[in-house]
Amino acid sequence: MRLRIIVRGRVQGVGYRFFTQRTALELGIKGYVRNLPDGTVEVVAEGSPGAMEKFIQELREGPPLAIVEDMEVQEIPPDEEFETFEVRY
């Protein structure tokens, strides 16, 4: 399954991207995370339904300094283009 997730709140400048990458790699999820100009964080991730459910739970918590106010989760067609999970700039 493949998801596009937009995370809103205090999620830039608090280690959120690296937390997301570490969590994804631990769960065997592939894709990327990046900051968007409007202050949100975008995550595009592919993995098994069980791993993705756990991933979403972890993203809602975030690292200690983050405050996640809202998450928009959209399922999109998988295409298996990713080989790992990376932080994009």
C-alpha positions as CSV (number, residue, x, y, z in Angstrom):
1,M,0.0,0.0,0.0
2,R,1.2,3.5,-0.7
3,L,0.2,6.7,1.2
4,R,0.7,10.4,0.9
5,I,0.7,12.0,4.3
6,I,0.7,15.7,5.1
7,V,1.6,16.5,8.7
8,R,0.7,19.8,10.2
9,G,1.8,21.4,13.5
10,R,5.3,22.1,14.9
11,V,7.0,19.6,12.6
12,Q,9.8,21.6,11.0
13,G,13.1,22.3,12.8
14,V,12.4,19.6,15.5
15,G,13.9,16.5,13.9
16,Y,10.6,15.2,12.5
17,R,12.1,14.2,9.1
18,F,14.9,12.1,10.6
19,F,12.4,10.6,13.1
20,T,10.2,9.6,10.2
21,Q,13.1,8.1,8.2
22,R,14.3,6.1,11.2
23,T,10.8,4.8,11.9
24,A,10.2,3.9,8.3
25,L,13.5,2.0,8.1
26,E,12.7,0.1,11.3
27,L,9.3,-0.9,9.8
28,G,10.6,-1.8,6.3
29,I,8.8,1.1,4.7
30,K,10.1,2.7,1.6
31,G,9.6,6.3,0.3
32,Y,10.6,9.8,1.3
33,V,9.9,12.7,3.7
34,R,10.4,16.4,3.0
35,N,9.6,19.8,4.4
36,L,7.1,21.9,2.3
37,P,7.3,25.7,2.0
38,D,4.0,26.1,3.9
39,G,5.5,24.6,7.1
40,T,4.0,21.2,6.7
41,V,5.9,17.9,6.2
42,E,5.0,15.6,3.3
43,V,5.6,11.8,3.5
44,V,5.1,9.4,0.6
45,A,5.5,5.8,1.9
46,E,5.0,2.3,0.7
47,G,4.7,-0.8,2.8
48,S,2.5,-3.6,4.1
49,P,-0.8,-2.6,5.6
50,G,0.3,-3.6,9.1
51,A,3.6,-1.7,8.8
52,M,1.8,1.4,7.5
53,E,-0.7,1.3,10.4
54,K,2.1,1.3,12.9
55,F,3.9,4.0,10.9
56,I,0.9,6.3,11.0
57,Q,0.6,5.8,14.8
58,E,4.3,6.8,15.2
59,L,4.0,9.8,12.9
60,R,1.0,11.1,15.0
61,E,3.4,11.0,18.1
62,G,6.5,12.4,16.4
63,P,9.8,13.1,18.1
64,P,9.8,14.8,21.6
65,L,9.9,18.4,20.4
66,A,7.2,18.0,17.7
67,I,3.6,18.9,18.1
68,V,1.4,17.1,15.5
69,E,-1.8,19.0,15.2
70,D,-3.3,17.3,12.1
71,M,-2.5,14.6,9.6
72,E,-4.0,14.2,6.1
73,V,-3.7,10.6,4.9
74,Q,-4.4,9.8,1.3
75,E,-4.1,6.3,-0.3
76,I,-2.5,6.4,-3.7
77,P,-1.7,3.7,-6.2
78,P,1.6,1.9,-5.4
79,D,4.3,1.7,-8.0
80,E,7.3,0.3,-6.1
81,E,9.6,3.0,-7.3
82,F,11.5,3.3,-4.0
83,E,14.5,1.2,-2.9
84,T,14.8,2.8,0.6
85,F,13.4,5.6,2.7
86,E,15.1,9.0,2.3
87,V,15.0,12.5,3.5
88,R,14.5,14.9,0.5
89,Y,15.5,18.5,0.5
